[in-house]
Amino acid sequence: MTRDLVVSPRHSAATTTAGVVPTARWLFWRLFNIGRWFMAIVAVAFLLVPPFVNALGGQLETSIWEMFATNGPGWFSLAMGATLVANYLTVVVAQGVTRGRFVLASALAIVVFACLLAVFVWLGYLLEAAYFRQFAWTHALLGDHLFTDASQALLVIAEYAARHALFALVGLIVGYGYYRVGGVWGTFLLPFTLVVPLAAGVAILGLPGMTALLTFGGIVGATPTGVGLSVPYFALLVLVGRYLLSTVPIRTKTG
Amino acid sequence: MTPFGVELTDLSVRFGATTAVNGVTASITPGAITGLLGRNASGKSTLLATIAAFRKPTAGRVLVAGRNPYEDPDVTAGITLVREAGDYADTRVNDMLRLAAAVRPTWSPDLAEHLLSRFKLPTKKLATNLSRGQRSALGALLGLASRSPLTIFDEVYLGMDAPTRYVFYDELLTDYTAHQRTIVISSHLIEEVERLFEHVLILDEGRLILSDTAEGLRERGQRLSIQDLFVNLTEDTHGDAGMLAAHAPGTPGQKEWR
């Protein structure tokens, strides 16, 4: 079976390119498998609150779902974005997908997952509105939103999808920091990988004006201008993520 | 699909003050099984990771199928590197297979199914919860069923018991005969795998000290096994005794049988 050692390495590399969409689909199901538990736990917990308050003879003055929806799914999305890098970068690259394509696939999976979570948020608003009607409470919202009423499905979903996508894309950058330099230095990098890109994104969502940034962590709203401007900002985050991750050595991943 | 060849030119990889791979110049023959041998910390895994575009070289050049594989999706789609511990997430075995099937252009579902049965792998278990031997077997499965033009097994046998190792060797040889591609096997168990090798590269302290055909090695070794030759050769590089002398022209540190 001996062959001539003098061989040309120049053979056709015309393989079918490992696709972004199949990878995105696979990553989405990973996100969904975790996300469904998050949604289930939140849904069960939330279902109990208004009846519980009502049973105690109390009354809710404003929407508690709004408070949760502004922060909970966003931070969860951020964790999921970081998880994509920490858990799946090595696995996906080991299957012949480039880092650059991994980032594009992750972004695609994130956008779809963000929309799914936004639908969940919308359903929560509908349920809460129904509870409030049943208990004859006023369903008041505190933040500035694209929507004025929970029945405006597309506006509710658009606002929260943008918000979740922002957090998850920032999560990719956070994940990069930890993947690249480990736990300690990854934490030191958080001002650059988390605070700056997230604060900028939240500010953009609230444009014009800086109220959104100033109320960071509270009821942060979104404006039509801000949601529109967030799209190119998302593209920028993907480009930055792609640039950063394309340089990273692939670590051994065993679990 | 055409097997990929590999050409390394003065390749070096350094980690701080440590030089893991030092000026390696070599070719890996397309469509052949090459054994990459070396002692612990000789730079084998780093070299293979660099060929598979898992990391960039510090200096020198890697060409796979005539192209730099780093972030080239057309090339990386045709390279499979299976590492010792396996690169798995907390996903079920089934999900790992789904990913490979989705992104590997040469993936064989029939072979995957066959190997699942041969290796007795549970498909619904989390890959990270498999025993070490099962993880190795899953890596072997992913590597074989990918039928990649360049398939690299880096110490993939670790953790496998002897019967499983021989299943792996048999399946590798059977499928390779039917679907020829370039295969690189890095191993410590030289006696077990040397019958598979058509070419042999030996690394020592990051340097390539030998590159030859297995047949040529056996002829020159006069009935010595590749394992014996390997031991002699790597011992020789740390002392002045031994049966080796000279050096391949233009390749510092590389030795050749006389």
Boltz contact constraints between the chains, C-beta under 6 A:
constraints:
  - contact:
      token1: [A, 1]
      token2: [B, 198]
      max_distance: 6.0
  - contact:
      token1: [A, 2]
      token2: [B, 213]
      max_distance: 6.0
  - contact:
      token1: [A, 2]
      token2: [B, 215]
      max_distance: 6.0
  - contact:
      token1: [A, 3]
      token2: [B, 29]
      max_distance: 6.0
  - contact:
      token1: [A, 3]
      token2: [B, 32]
      max_distance: 6.0
  - contact:
      token1: [A, 7]
      token2: [B, 5]
      max_distance: 6.0
  - contact:
      token1: [A, 7]
      token2: [B, 29]
      max_distance: 6.0
  - contact:
      token1: [A, 9]
      token2: [B, 5]
      max_distance: 6.0
  - contact:
      token1: [A, 9]
      token2: [B, 6]
      max_distance: 6.0
  - contact:
      token1: [A, 9]
      token2: [B, 7]
      max_distance: 6.0
  - contact:
      token1: [A, 9]
      token2: [B, 63]
      max_distance: 6.0
  - contact:
      token1: [A, 9]
      token2: [B, 66]
      max_distance: 6.0
  - contact:
      token1: [A, 10]
      token2: [B, 66]
      max_distance: 6.0
  - contact:
      token1: [A, 11]
      token2: [B, 2]
      max_distance: 6.0
  - contact:
      token1: [A, 11]
      token2: [B, 4]
      max_distance: 6.0
  - contact:
      token1: [A, 11]
      token2: [B, 5]
      max_distance: 6.0
  - contact:
      token1: [A, 11]
      token2: [B, 30]
      max_distance: 6.0
  - contact:
      token1: [A, 11]
      token2: [B, 65]
      max_distance: 6.0
  - contact:
      token1: [A, 12]
      token2: [B, 2]
      max_distance: 6.0
  - contact:
      token1: [A, 13]
      token2: [B, 65]
      max_distance: 6.0
  - contact:
      token1: [A, 13]
      token2: [B, 67]
      max_distance: 6.0
  - contact:
      token1: [A, 13]
      token2: [B, 74]
      max_distance: 6.0
  - contact:
      token1: [A, 13]
      token2: [B, 75]
      max_distance: 6.0
  - contact:
      token1: [A, 15]
      token2: [B, 74]
      max_distance: 6.0
  - contact:
      token1: [A, 15]
      token2: [B, 77]
      max_distance: 6.0
  - contact:
      token1: [A, 15]
      token2: [B, 78]
      max_distance: 6.0
  - contact:
      token1: [A, 15]
      token2: [B, 105]
      max_distance: 6.0
  - contact:
      token1: [A, 16]
      token2: [B, 105]
      max_distance: 6.0
  - contact:
      token1: [A, 17]
      token2: [B, 73]
      max_distance: 6.0
  - contact:
      token1: [A, 17]
      token2: [B, 74]
      max_distance: 6.0
  - contact:
      token1: [A, 17]
      token2: [B, 77]
      max_distance: 6.0
  - contact:
      token1: [A, 18]
      token2: [B, 73]
      max_distance: 6.0
  - contact:
      token1: [A, 18]
      token2: [B, 77]
      max_distance: 6.0
  - contact:
      token1: [A, 18]
      token2: [B, 103]
      max_distance: 6.0
  - contact:
      token1: [A, 22]
      token2: [B, 102]
      max_distance: 6.0
  - contact:
      token1: [A, 22]
      token2: [B, 103]
      max_distance: 6.0
  - contact:
      token1: [A, 23]
      token2: [B, 103]
      max_distance: 6.0
  - contact:
      token1: [A, 26]
      token2: [B, 99]
      max_distance: 6.0
  - contact:
      token1: [A, 26]
      token2: [B, 102]
      max_distance: 6.0
  - contact:
      token1: [A, 87]
      token2: [B, 89]
      max_distance: 6.0
  - contact:
      token1: [A, 88]
      token2: [B, 89]
      max_distance: 6.0
  - contact:
      token1: [A, 90]
      token2: [B, 87]
      max_distance: 6.0
  - contact:
      token1: [A, 91]
      token2: [B, 87]
      max_distance: 6.0
  - contact:
      token1: [A, 91]
      token2: [B, 89]
      max_distance: 6.0
  - contact:
      token1: [A, 94]
      token2: [B, 87]
      max_distance: 6.0
  - contact:
      token1: [A, 95]
      token2: [B, 99]
      max_distance: 6.0
  - contact:
      token1: [A, 95]
      token2: [B, 100]
      max_distance: 6.0
  - contact:
      token1: [A, 95]
      token2: [B, 103]
      max_distance: 6.0
  - contact:
      token1: [A, 96]
      token2: [B, 76]
      max_distance: 6.0
  - contact:
      token1: [A, 96]
      token2: [B, 77]
      max_distance: 6.0
  - contact:
      token1: [A, 97]
      token2: [B, 103]
      max_distance: 6.0
  - contact:
      token1: [A, 98]
      token2: [B, 71]
      max_distance: 6.0
  - contact:
      token1: [A, 98]
      token2: [B, 73]
      max_distance: 6.0
  - contact:
      token1: [A, 98]
      token2: [B, 76]
      max_distance: 6.0
  - contact:
      token1: [A, 100]
      token2: [B, 71]
      max_distance: 6.0
  - contact:
      token1: [A, 101]
      token2: [B, 73]
      max_distance: 6.0
  - contact:
      token1: [A, 246]
      token2: [B, 71]
      max_distance: 6.0
  - contact:
      token1: [A, 249]
      token2: [B, 55]
      max_distance: 6.0
  - contact:
      token1: [A, 250]
      token2: [B, 54]
      max_distance: 6.0
  - contact:
      token1: [A, 252]
      token2: [B, 85]
      max_distance: 6.0
  - contact:
      token1: [A, 253]
      token2: [B, 87]
      max_distance: 6.0
  - contact:
      token1: [A, 254]
      token2: [B, 85]
      max_distance: 6.0
  - contact:
      token1: [A, 255]
      token2: [B, 128]
      max_distance: 6.0
